[in-house]
């Protein structure tokens, strides 16, 4: 018997920059998995809702089992960034909303001159150059850090020592970095899109992406108020 886990339906429901060929292949594999599975797991109630909305006649039992995350046993790790910083996860996927995240940092940067933005995971040369140019134009070239790919060990320390996680995503099937931050005592400032409010389950930090002023006020409050 086959058990299928569905993380999200992003390739079919959100324009994330994938090619039409990739979207067709995803749907083909998903339909095959649904057809042959005796039971389905989704990682959020939101993904379950997306699944039922996309496949109206689906009768296979679906269980929602949220992801968890391992908490590191190391209490203190060296900080590779020499100033207070916000951590965010970027990339070329449109849903990561990387440029919007940078713009929110630019908006508050003058109010906290020592604050930096650490954008992890931006590996595309084109995107790195675009972000670096935007930072340069804003006079923040030395305050926007683009480390690219980092190891799990290094990432643990980077999250643990951050002032806050900026997670202003447009679409998430779950959003594991939210748990990784909260589990290390790091506050989150995130969007209220898709599964994110479900994962936070009433914890503060969810904002409409239209409320840019509220997001910026939250950043300033966290980084200036111990």
C-alpha positions in Angstrom: 0.0 0.0 0.0 1.2 3.5 -0.9 1.1 6.5 1.4 1.5 9.9 -0.2 2.7 13.1 1.5 1.7 16.4 -0.2 3.7 19.4 1.0 2.1 22.0 -1.2 0.5 22.6 -4.6 2.5 25.6 -5.4 3.4 24.6 -9.1 -0.3 24.5 -9.9 -1.7 27.3 -7.8 0.9 30.0 -7.8 3.1 31.5 -10.5 6.5 30.8 -8.9 8.5 31.1 -12.1 8.5 27.4 -13.1 8.3 26.5 -16.8 5.1 25.0 -18.2 6.9 21.7 -18.7 7.8 21.6 -15.0 4.1 22.4 -14.0 2.8 19.6 -16.3 5.3 17.1 -14.9 4.4 18.1 -11.3 0.6 17.6 -12.0 1.3 14.3 -13.8 3.2 12.9 -10.8 0.7 14.3 -8.3 -2.3 12.7 -10.1 -0.4 9.4 -10.3 0.4 9.5 -6.6 -3.2 10.3 -5.6 -4.6 7.6 -7.9 -2.3 4.9 -6.3 -2.4 5.9 -2.7 -4.5 4.4 0.1 -4.0 7.4 2.4 -2.7 10.9 2.1 -0.8 13.2 4.5 -0.6 16.9 4.1 1.7 19.1 6.2 -0.9 21.8 6.9 -4.7 22.2 6.8 -4.1 24.8 4.1 -2.5 22.3 1.8 -5.4 19.9 2.5 -7.8 22.6 1.5 -5.9 23.3 -1.7 -5.8 19.6 -2.5 -9.6 19.2 -2.0 -10.3 22.3 -4.0 -8.1 21.2 -6.9 -9.4 17.6 -7.0 -13.1 17.8 -6.2 -13.8 14.1 -6.4 -10.9 13.0 -4.1 -12.2 10.4 -1.7 -8.9 9.1 -0.3 -8.6 9.8 3.5 -6.4 12.8 4.3 -4.6 13.4 7.6 -2.9 16.7 8.5 0.4 16.1 10.2 2.3 19.3 10.8 6.1 19.4 10.4 8.3 19.7 13.4 11.9 20.7 13.7 14.9 19.5 15.6 16.2 22.0 18.1 20.0 22.2 18.2 21.7 21.1 21.4 24.4 23.7 21.2 23.4 26.6 23.4 25.8 29.2 22.1 27.5 29.5 18.8 29.9 32.1 17.4 28.2 34.9 15.5 29.6 35.4 12.0 27.9 38.8 11.6 29.4 41.6 13.7 26.2 43.7 14.2 22.6 43.2 15.1 20.8 41.7 12.1 17.6 40.5 10.7 17.7 37.1 8.9 15.6 36.3 5.9 15.5 33.5 3.3 15.7 34.6 -0.3 15.8 33.0 -3.7 14.5 33.4 -7.2 11.2 31.7 -6.4 8.6 34.5 -6.6 6.8 33.4 -3.5 9.9 34.2 -1.4 9.2 37.9 -2.0 12.9 38.7 -1.7 12.9 42.2 -3.1 9.9 43.2 -0.9 11.8 42.0 2.1 14.9 44.1 1.1 12.6 47.1 0.7 11.3 46.8 4.2 14.8 46.7 5.6 15.7 49.8 3.5 12.7 51.6 5.0 13.9 51.1 8.6 17.7 51.2 8.1 18.2 54.9 8.8 16.4 54.5 12.2 18.8 51.8 13.4 22.2 52.5 11.8 23.9 49.4 13.2 21.3 47.0 11.9 22.1 44.6 9.0 20.0 42.3 6.8 21.2 38.7 6.2 19.6 37.2 3.1 20.4 33.5 3.2 20.0 31.2 0.2 20.4 33.7 -2.7 22.5 31.7 -5.1 21.5 33.1 -8.5 24.3 35.4 -9.9 21.6 37.5 -11.6 19.6 37.9 -8.4 22.6 38.6 -6.2 23.7 41.4 -8.6 20.2 42.9 -8.6 19.9 42.9 -4.8 23.4 44.2 -4.4 22.6 47.0 -6.8 19.5 47.9 -4.9 21.4 47.9 -1.6 24.1 50.1 -3.2 21.5 52.6 -4.5 20.1 52.8 -1.0 23.5 53.5 0.5 23.4 50.1 2.3 25.9 48.0 0.4 27.8 47.1 3.6 24.7 46.3 5.6 23.0 43.8 3.2 24.8 40.4 3.6 24.3 37.7 0.9 26.1 34.5 2.2 24.4 32.2 -0.4 24.2 28.6 0.7 25.2 27.9 4.3 25.5 24.5 6.1 23.0 23.3 8.7 25.5 24.0 11.5 26.2 27.5 10.3 22.5 28.2 9.8 21.6 27.2 13.3 24.0 29.9 14.7 22.7 32.5 12.2 19.1 32.0 13.2 19.9 31.8 16.9 21.8 35.1 17.0 19.4 37.0 14.8 17.3 39.9 16.2 14.3 38.6 14.2 13.3 36.4 11.3 11.7 38.3 8.3 9.5 35.7 6.5 7.4 37.8 4.2 6.4 35.0 1.8 3.5 35.0 -0.6 2.8 31.3 -0.4 3.9 28.5 1.9 2.7 24.9 2.2 4.1 25.1 5.8 7.0 27.4 6.5 9.6 25.5 8.5 11.9 28.5 9.2 9.1 29.9 11.4 9.4 26.9 13.8 13.2 27.0 13.6 13.2 30.6 14.7 10.6 30.4 17.4 12.2 27.2 18.8 15.4 29.2 19.3 13.6 32.1 21.0 13.9 34.4 17.9 10.8 36.5 17.1 9.2 36.4 13.7 7.7 39.0 11.4 5.8 37.2 8.7 3.0 37.5 6.2 -0.5 36.3 6.9 -0.6 34.3 3.6 -1.7 30.7 3.1 -0.6 28.3 5.8 1.5 30.8 7.9 -1.3 31.9 10.4 -2.1 28.2 10.9 1.5 27.5 11.8 1.8 30.4 14.2 -1.5 29.4 15.8 -2.2 32.8 17.3 1.4 33.8 18.1 2.1 37.4 17.3 4.0 38.4 14.2 1.5 37.9 11.2 0.9 41.0 9.0 -0.9 41.7 5.8 1.7 42.4 3.1 -0.3 45.5 2.2 0.5 46.8 5.7 4.0 47.9 5.0 4.0 50.5 7.7 2.9 47.9 10.3 5.7 45.5 9.2 8.3 48.3 9.5 7.0 49.4 12.9 7.2 45.8 14.1 10.8 45.5 12.9 11.8 48.7 14.7 10.0 47.7 17.9 11.8 44.3 18.1 15.3 45.6 17.3 15.1 48.6 19.6 13.1 47.2 22.6 14.9 44.4 24.5 
